[in-house]
Amino acid sequence: FGGGGINNEAGATITITTSNIGGTTAAEGNTVGGFGGGIRNAGTITAITGGTIQNNTATGASSQGGGIRNIGIIANINAIAILNNSAVVSGGGISNTGTMPLTNCNIRSNTVTANIVGGGGINNATGATVTITTCNIGGTTAAEGNTTPGNGGGIRNAGTMTITGGTIQNNTGTGANSAGGG
């Protein structure tokens, strides 16, 4: 159901430090038929600091969060790279329906494959909260950008979001009716 690499259940608490979740190639990444190819969080993550979340895949008709699917609370995400992850419905890099901050992160080359919701890099759903500080969403070239045939190549926000500093560039909404490439 969720968490190809790590599944943190409701009521559980975990801290992740300097870890690589996924592999350096797609063949080495984690795959799940539901939510959170790399990490699914329904509980509390006190911190995700350092390391990478890369080459993870959430498959299945309703999959969300190729890198991270958060429906709980993440207290701190700092100095992490979220790269080359994919999901079908939303949040190629991150799909958030909970609460989370992102600081000093690189979120690039993530993909949503179906024109249903979007958020190639980040999807922040209705009722969710995310604070982004000094993060790079997308890359220095189009090949490093996040993509979706839905809305928000870089970011799709339907909740509460604060962005301070950083760069949002080279993201693409590829669908005929896409809004907001980023």
C-alpha positions, 0 to 999 in steps of 0.5 A: 500500500505504501512506503517502498523504502520506508513506511512510517505508520500513524502513531510512529516516530522516526528520524532519518539522518544522512541516508540515501533512500532509493538508488543511483539508477532507476533499477536500484530505486524503490517501487510501491503500488500505492503511496510513497515510492521512497517514504510514506509518512502517516505518523511523525518524522522528527527530521530528514537531514542530509542524503538523497531520495532518488529514483523511487516510483509510486505506481498504480492508478491512484499513486501519489508521492514518488519520493515522499508521501506525507499525510502526517507531520514532518518537523524538519526536512533540511539539506536533502536532494529529491531527484528522479522520482515519479508518481502517477497522480500527484507529487512526483517528488513530494505529495503532501496532505499533512504539515512539513517544512523544506529548507536548503533542498534540491527538488528536480527531475521528478515526474507525474505521469497522468493528467489528473492532479499534478505537481511534478516537484511538489503537490501541496493538497487542500488543507496541507501546509508547507514552508519552503526556505532557500530550496531549488525547485527544478534545475539549471536546464530543462532536462533537470526540471520537474514535469507533469501533464497536469497543473504545476510542473514545479509546484501545485498548491491547493493548501497553505504555502510559504516560499522564501528564497531559492529558485523555481525554474525549468519546470514544465506542465506538458498537458494541453490544459496545464496551468503553471509550469514553474 
